[in-house]
Amino acid sequence: MAWIGLYRPDRAEISSAANEFDLHHLAVDDAIAAHQRPELER
């Protein structure tokens, strides 16, 4: 598990973190949308 704290990231920073940690594109979309938090479903 990793906690990634970014202060007001732009799309380039989010994209870089998503590529580095192999994040699912839907989780990234949720993080970009205002007032959304990424979620995990098993």
GIHUTA-V411907 format. One record per residue. N is the residue number from 1. RES is the residue in one letter. PSI is psi in radians with two decimals (* if undefined). OMEGA is omega in radians with two decimals (NA if undefined). Layout:
# GIHUTA-V411907
N_RES_PSI_OMEGA + N_RES_PSI_OMEGA
This chain:
# GIHUTA-V411907
1_M_2.46_3.11 + 2_A_2.44_3.03 + 3_W_2.18_-3.12 + 4_I_1.96_-3.14 + 5_G_1.97_3.11 + 6_L_2.30_3.13 + 7_Y_1.96_-3.14 + 8_R_1.02_-3.11 + 9_P_2.57_3.02 + 10_D_3.07_-3.08 + 11_R_-0.60_3.14 + 12_A_-0.74_3.12 + 13_E_-0.73_3.12 + 14_I_-0.75_3.12 + 15_S_-0.73_3.12 + 16_S_-0.79_3.11 + 17_A_-0.69_3.14 + 18_A_-0.72_3.11 + 19_N_-0.71_-3.11 + 20_E_-0.71_-3.07 + 21_F_0.14_3.10 + 22_D_0.90_-3.12 + 23_L_2.54_3.12 + 24_H_2.46_-3.06 + 25_H_-0.52_3.11 + 26_L_-0.62_3.07 + 27_A_-0.68_3.12 + 28_V_-0.74_3.10 + 29_D_-0.72_3.10 + 30_D_-0.66_-3.13 + 31_A_-0.57_-3.12 + 32_I_-0.65_-3.10 + 33_A_2.44_-3.12 + 34_A_2.41_3.07 + 35_H_0.54_3.08 + 36_Q_2.56_3.04 + 37_R_2.50_3.07 + 38_P_2.62_3.14 + 39_E_2.73_3.13 + 40_L_2.24_3.08 + 41_E_2.38_3.12 + 42_R_*_NA
